[in-house]
Amino acid sequence: CLRLVLAGGLDERLPEQVACHAELLAEAGALGLQECVELRTNVSAEERGALFARAGAVVYTPSFEHFGIVPLEAMAAGRPVI
């Protein structure tokens, strides 16, 4: 299967983040995609570099950030950004 890696911070003190994380895991399981979907939280700079190196593309979705470093890091790694 094509792997989907969702990487980002998770603040376990924020109930809405914990609920969203649980919902994503549950939805992947309900769809039978648990082997194809990986949720990575609080990724280190080293891990982020390794994820970029293996990525076919990077999707950047924050709606409240007008500019982010992630797209620049992805482009520096030679990965297309959506």
mmCIF file of the C-alpha atoms, coordinates in Angstrom:
data_MODEL
# 
_entry.id   MODEL 
# 
loop_
_atom_site.group_PDB 
_atom_site.id 
_atom_site.type_symbol 
_atom_site.label_atom_id 
_atom_site.label_alt_id 
_atom_site.label_comp_id 
_atom_site.label_asym_id 
_atom_site.label_entity_id 
_atom_site.label_seq_id 
_atom_site.pdbx_PDB_ins_code 
_atom_site.Cartn_x 
_atom_site.Cartn_y 
_atom_site.Cartn_z 
_atom_site.occupancy 
_atom_site.B_iso_or_equiv 
_atom_site.pdbx_formal_charge 
_atom_site.auth_seq_id 
_atom_site.auth_comp_id 
_atom_site.auth_asym_id 
_atom_site.auth_atom_id 
_atom_site.pdbx_PDB_model_num 
ATOM 1  C CA . CYS A 1 1  ? 0.000   0.000  0.000  1.00 0.00 ? 1  CYS A CA 1 
ATOM 2  C CA . LEU A 1 2  ? 0.995   3.609  -0.432 1.00 0.00 ? 2  LEU A CA 1 
ATOM 3  C CA . ARG A 1 3  ? 2.060   4.840  3.010  1.00 0.00 ? 3  ARG A CA 1 
ATOM 4  C CA . LEU A 1 4  ? 0.631   7.987  4.532  1.00 0.00 ? 4  LEU A CA 1 
ATOM 5  C CA . VAL A 1 5  ? 2.736   9.461  7.326  1.00 0.00 ? 5  VAL A CA 1 
ATOM 6  C CA . LEU A 1 6  ? 1.119   12.233 9.339  1.00 0.00 ? 6  LEU A CA 1 
ATOM 7  C CA . ALA A 1 7  ? 3.802   13.992 11.352 1.00 0.00 ? 7  ALA A CA 1 
ATOM 8  C CA . GLY A 1 8  ? 3.325   16.793 13.808 1.00 0.00 ? 8  GLY A CA 1 
ATOM 9  C CA . GLY A 1 9  ? 3.230   17.820 17.403 1.00 0.00 ? 9  GLY A CA 1 
ATOM 10 C CA . LEU A 1 10 ? 0.794   16.380 19.888 1.00 0.00 ? 10 LEU A CA 1 
ATOM 11 C CA . ASP A 1 11 ? 0.225   18.212 23.140 1.00 0.00 ? 11 ASP A CA 1 
ATOM 12 C CA . GLU A 1 12 ? -1.442  15.647 25.385 1.00 0.00 ? 12 GLU A CA 1 
ATOM 13 C CA . ARG A 1 13 ? -2.585  18.463 27.688 1.00 0.00 ? 13 ARG A CA 1 
ATOM 14 C CA . LEU A 1 14 ? -4.997  19.645 24.970 1.00 0.00 ? 14 LEU A CA 1 
ATOM 15 C CA . PRO A 1 15 ? -8.096  17.436 24.842 1.00 0.00 ? 15 PRO A CA 1 
ATOM 16 C CA . GLU A 1 16 ? -8.941  18.459 21.273 1.00 0.00 ? 16 GLU A CA 1 
ATOM 17 C CA . GLN A 1 17 ? -5.531  17.273 20.031 1.00 0.00 ? 17 GLN A CA 1 
ATOM 18 C CA . VAL A 1 18 ? -5.815  13.981 21.915 1.00 0.00 ? 18 VAL A CA 1 
ATOM 19 C CA . ALA A 1 19 ? -9.333  13.460 20.520 1.00 0.00 ? 19 ALA A CA 1 
ATOM 20 C CA . CYS A 1 20 ? -8.224  14.243 16.954 1.00 0.00 ? 20 CYS A CA 1 
ATOM 21 C CA . HIS A 1 21 ? -5.289  11.825 17.234 1.00 0.00 ? 21 HIS A CA 1 
ATOM 22 C CA . ALA A 1 22 ? -7.563  9.066  18.530 1.00 0.00 ? 22 ALA A CA 1 
ATOM 23 C CA . GLU A 1 23 ? -10.111 9.783  15.800 1.00 0.00 ? 23 GLU A CA 1 
ATOM 24 C CA . LEU A 1 24 ? -7.468  9.526  13.066 1.00 0.00 ? 24 LEU A CA 1 
ATOM 25 C CA . LEU A 1 25 ? -6.251  6.189  14.436 1.00 0.00 ? 25 LEU A CA 1 
ATOM 26 C CA . ALA A 1 26 ? -9.806  4.882  14.719 1.00 0.00 ? 26 ALA A CA 1 
ATOM 27 C CA . GLU A 1 27 ? -10.705 5.967  11.179 1.00 0.00 ? 27 GLU A CA 1 
ATOM 28 C CA . ALA A 1 28 ? -7.612  4.312  9.715  1.00 0.00 ? 28 ALA A CA 1 
ATOM 29 C CA . GLY A 1 29 ? -8.541  1.120  11.579 1.00 0.00 ? 29 GLY A CA 1 
ATOM 30 C CA . ALA A 1 30 ? -12.181 1.271  10.502 1.00 0.00 ? 30 ALA A CA 1 
ATOM 31 C CA . LEU A 1 31 ? -11.087 1.586  6.882  1.00 0.00 ? 31 LEU A CA 1 
ATOM 32 C CA . GLY A 1 32 ? -8.607  -1.283 7.226  1.00 0.00 ? 32 GLY A CA 1 
ATOM 33 C CA . LEU A 1 33 ? -5.700  1.073  6.569  1.00 0.00 ? 33 LEU A CA 1 
ATOM 34 C CA . GLN A 1 34 ? -3.851  0.777  9.867  1.00 0.00 ? 34 GLN A CA 1 
ATOM 35 C CA . GLU A 1 35 ? -0.873  -0.789 8.059  1.00 0.00 ? 35 GLU A CA 1 
ATOM 36 C CA . CYS A 1 36 ? -0.766  2.103  5.564  1.00 0.00 ? 36 CYS A CA 1 
ATOM 37 C CA . VAL A 1 37 ? -1.215  5.071  7.922  1.00 0.00 ? 37 VAL A CA 1 
ATOM 38 C CA . GLU A 1 38 ? 1.382   6.127  10.447 1.00 0.00 ? 38 GLU A CA 1 
ATOM 39 C CA . LEU A 1 39 ? 0.917   8.943  12.954 1.00 0.00 ? 39 LEU A CA 1 
ATOM 40 C CA . ARG A 1 40 ? 4.226   10.402 14.129 1.00 0.00 ? 40 ARG A CA 1 
ATOM 41 C CA . THR A 1 41 ? 4.129   12.906 16.966 1.00 0.00 ? 41 THR A CA 1 
ATOM 42 C CA . ASN A 1 42 ? 6.767   15.278 18.267 1.00 0.00 ? 42 ASN A CA 1 
ATOM 43 C CA . VAL A 1 43 ? 9.257   14.382 15.542 1.00 0.00 ? 43 VAL A CA 1 
ATOM 44 C CA . SER A 1 44 ? 12.890  15.354 16.129 1.00 0.00 ? 44 SER A CA 1 
ATOM 45 C CA . ALA A 1 45 ? 14.908  17.241 13.510 1.00 0.00 ? 45 ALA A CA 1 
ATOM 46 C CA . GLU A 1 46 ? 16.790  14.026 12.680 1.00 0.00 ? 46 GLU A CA 1 
ATOM 47 C CA . GLU A 1 47 ? 13.567  12.048 12.257 1.00 0.00 ? 47 GLU A CA 1 
ATOM 48 C CA . ARG A 1 48 ? 12.056  14.854 10.165 1.00 0.00 ? 48 ARG A CA 1 
ATOM 49 C CA . GLY A 1 49 ? 15.040  14.734 7.822  1.00 0.00 ? 49 GLY A CA 1 
ATOM 50 C CA . ALA A 1 50 ? 14.635  10.978 7.424  1.00 0.00 ? 50 ALA A CA 1 
ATOM 51 C CA . LEU A 1 51 ? 10.908  11.386 6.719  1.00 0.00 ? 51 LEU A CA 1 
ATOM 52 C CA . PHE A 1 52 ? 11.638  13.977 4.025  1.00 0.00 ? 52 PHE A CA 1 
ATOM 53 C CA . ALA A 1 53 ? 14.251  11.683 2.484  1.00 0.00 ? 53 ALA A CA 1 
ATOM 54 C CA . ARG A 1 54 ? 11.675  8.879  2.115  1.00 0.00 ? 54 ARG A CA 1 
ATOM 55 C CA . ALA A 1 55 ? 8.710   11.064 1.093  1.00 0.00 ? 55 ALA A CA 1 
ATOM 56 C CA . GLY A 1 56 ? 7.273   11.073 -2.403 1.00 0.00 ? 56 GLY A CA 1 
ATOM 57 C CA . ALA A 1 57 ? 5.638   14.413 -1.636 1.00 0.00 ? 57 ALA A CA 1 
ATOM 58 C CA . VAL A 1 58 ? 4.847   16.611 1.349  1.00 0.00 ? 58 VAL A CA 1 
ATOM 59 C CA . VAL A 1 59 ? 1.336   17.918 1.983  1.00 0.00 ? 59 VAL A CA 1 
ATOM 60 C CA . TYR A 1 60 ? 1.191   21.042 4.130  1.00 0.00 ? 60 TYR A CA 1 
ATOM 61 C CA . THR A 1 61 ? -2.275  21.833 5.491  1.00 0.00 ? 61 THR A CA 1 
ATOM 62 C CA . PRO A 1 62 ? -2.226  24.378 8.354  1.00 0.00 ? 62 PRO A CA 1 
ATOM 63 C CA . SER A 1 63 ? -4.973  26.898 7.701  1.00 0.00 ? 63 SER A CA 1 
ATOM 64 C CA . PHE A 1 64 ? -3.878  29.434 10.329 1.00 0.00 ? 64 PHE A CA 1 
ATOM 65 C CA . GLU A 1 65 ? -0.234  29.744 9.296  1.00 0.00 ? 65 GLU A CA 1 
ATOM 66 C CA . HIS A 1 66 ? 0.465   32.083 6.421  1.00 0.00 ? 66 HIS A CA 1 
ATOM 67 C CA . PHE A 1 67 ? 4.001   30.757 6.119  1.00 0.00 ? 67 PHE A CA 1 
ATOM 68 C CA . GLY A 1 68 ? 5.672   27.673 7.455  1.00 0.00 ? 68 GLY A CA 1 
ATOM 69 C CA . ILE A 1 69 ? 9.163   26.241 7.619  1.00 0.00 ? 69 ILE A CA 1 
ATOM 70 C CA . VAL A 1 70 ? 7.991   22.722 6.686  1.00 0.00 ? 70 VAL A CA 1 
ATOM 71 C CA . PRO A 1 71 ? 7.455   23.527 2.981  1.00 0.00 ? 71 PRO A CA 1 
ATOM 72 C CA . LEU A 1 72 ? 10.921  25.089 2.815  1.00 0.00 ? 72 LEU A CA 1 
ATOM 73 C CA . GLU A 1 73 ? 12.502  22.072 4.488  1.00 0.00 ? 73 GLU A CA 1 
ATOM 74 C CA . ALA A 1 74 ? 10.688  19.764 2.073  1.00 0.00 ? 74 ALA A CA 1 
ATOM 75 C CA . MET A 1 75 ? 11.807  21.773 -0.970 1.00 0.00 ? 75 MET A CA 1 
ATOM 76 C CA . ALA A 1 76 ? 15.388  21.838 0.365  1.00 0.00 ? 76 ALA A CA 1 
ATOM 77 C CA . ALA A 1 77 ? 15.176  18.029 0.515  1.00 0.00 ? 77 ALA A CA 1 
ATOM 78 C CA . GLY A 1 78 ? 14.048  18.018 -3.123 1.00 0.00 ? 78 GLY A CA 1 
ATOM 79 C CA . ARG A 1 79 ? 10.482  16.960 -2.390 1.00 0.00 ? 79 ARG A CA 1 
ATOM 80 C CA . PRO A 1 80 ? 7.394   18.423 -4.064 1.00 0.00 ? 80 PRO A CA 1 
ATOM 81 C CA . VAL A 1 81 ? 5.052   20.314 -1.741 1.00 0.00 ? 81 VAL A CA 1 
ATOM 82 C CA . ILE A 1 82 ? 1.279   20.291 -2.038 1.00 0.00 ? 82 ILE A CA 1 
# 
